[in-house]
Amino acid sequence: MIICQLSLFPIPKGAMRQGIIDEVVERLKYHEVEYETSKLSITVYGREDEVWTAVQDLYHSLREVCGNSMLQAVFLDGEYHQEAVVKKVAVR
């Protein structure tokens, strides 16, 4: 399993921010990954190839919408129990 925490900087405000979050969550539904959202990030976890594919898809779609923004991706690899790792990685 691999875990990736995604954050977008600068953080868009208002309706644009919510629209971007909604788009990201909608795109994740097409990948075989699990995810959790928080105010500052989305944590994606699952099989390594699926997470990499999902993150690459999000990168390309967000680049079109938020051209001047930076997508930060932090990966954690390990054989940890997913709930325990997500709680350590996710910003709550």
Contacts in CASP RR format, 6 or more apart in sequence:
PFRMAT RR
TARGET T0000
AUTHOR 0000-0000-0000
METHOD contacts of the structure
MODEL  1
MIICQLSLFPIPKGAMRQGIIDEVVERLKYHEVEYETSKLSITVYGREDE
VWTAVQDLYHSLREVCGNSMLQAVFLDGEYHQEAVVKKVAVR
1 45 0 8 1.000
1 46 0 8 1.000
1 47 0 8 1.000
1 48 0 8 1.000
1 78 0 8 1.000
1 79 0 8 1.000
1 80 0 8 1.000
1 82 0 8 1.000
2 45 0 8 1.000
2 46 0 8 1.000
2 47 0 8 1.000
2 48 0 8 1.000
2 51 0 8 1.000
2 52 0 8 1.000
2 75 0 8 1.000
2 76 0 8 1.000
2 77 0 8 1.000
2 78 0 8 1.000
3 43 0 8 1.000
3 44 0 8 1.000
3 45 0 8 1.000
3 46 0 8 1.000
3 51 0 8 1.000
3 75 0 8 1.000
3 76 0 8 1.000
3 77 0 8 1.000
3 82 0 8 1.000
3 85 0 8 1.000
3 86 0 8 1.000
3 89 0 8 1.000
4 43 0 8 1.000
4 44 0 8 1.000
4 45 0 8 1.000
4 51 0 8 1.000
4 55 0 8 1.000
4 73 0 8 1.000
4 74 0 8 1.000
4 75 0 8 1.000
4 76 0 8 1.000
5 41 0 8 1.000
5 42 0 8 1.000
5 43 0 8 1.000
5 44 0 8 1.000
5 73 0 8 1.000
5 74 0 8 1.000
5 76 0 8 1.000
5 89 0 8 1.000
5 90 0 8 1.000
5 91 0 8 1.000
6 24 0 8 1.000
6 41 0 8 1.000
6 42 0 8 1.000
6 43 0 8 1.000
6 44 0 8 1.000
6 55 0 8 1.000
6 58 0 8 1.000
6 71 0 8 1.000
6 72 0 8 1.000
6 73 0 8 1.000
7 40 0 8 1.000
7 41 0 8 1.000
7 71 0 8 1.000
7 72 0 8 1.000
8 20 0 8 1.000
8 62 0 8 1.000
8 66 0 8 1.000
8 69 0 8 1.000
8 70 0 8 1.000
8 71 0 8 1.000
8 72 0 8 1.000
9 69 0 8 1.000
9 70 0 8 1.000
9 72 0 8 1.000
10 69 0 8 1.000
11 17 0 8 1.000
11 40 0 8 1.000
12 20 0 8 1.000
12 66 0 8 1.000
12 69 0 8 1.000
20 62 0 8 1.000
20 65 0 8 1.000
20 66 0 8 1.000
21 37 0 8 1.000
21 42 0 8 1.000
23 61 0 8 1.000
23 65 0 8 1.000
24 42 0 8 1.000
24 58 0 8 1.000
24 61 0 8 1.000
24 62 0 8 1.000
25 35 0 8 1.000
25 37 0 8 1.000
25 42 0 8 1.000
27 54 0 8 1.000
27 57 0 8 1.000
27 58 0 8 1.000
27 61 0 8 1.000
28 35 0 8 1.000
28 42 0 8 1.000
28 44 0 8 1.000
28 54 0 8 1.000
28 58 0 8 1.000
30 57 0 8 1.000
31 50 0 8 1.000
31 53 0 8 1.000
31 54 0 8 1.000
31 57 0 8 1.000
32 46 0 8 1.000
32 47 0 8 1.000
32 50 0 8 1.000
33 44 0 8 1.000
33 45 0 8 1.000
33 46 0 8 1.000
33 47 0 8 1.000
33 50 0 8 1.000
33 51 0 8 1.000
33 54 0 8 1.000
34 44 0 8 1.000
34 45 0 8 1.000
34 46 0 8 1.000
34 82 0 8 1.000
35 42 0 8 1.000
35 43 0 8 1.000
35 44 0 8 1.000
35 45 0 8 1.000
36 42 0 8 1.000
36 43 0 8 1.000
36 86 0 8 1.000
36 90 0 8 1.000
37 43 0 8 1.000
38 90 0 8 1.000
38 91 0 8 1.000
38 92 0 8 1.000
39 91 0 8 1.000
40 91 0 8 1.000
41 90 0 8 1.000
41 91 0 8 1.000
43 86 0 8 1.000
43 89 0 8 1.000
43 90 0 8 1.000
44 51 0 8 1.000
44 54 0 8 1.000
44 55 0 8 1.000
45 51 0 8 1.000
45 82 0 8 1.000
45 85 0 8 1.000
45 86 0 8 1.000
46 82 0 8 1.000
48 77 0 8 1.000
51 75 0 8 1.000
55 73 0 8 1.000
58 71 0 8 1.000
59 71 0 8 1.000
59 73 0 8 1.000
62 69 0 8 1.000
62 71 0 8 1.000
63 71 0 8 1.000
74 89 0 8 1.000
76 85 0 8 1.000
76 89 0 8 1.000
78 85 0 8 1.000
END
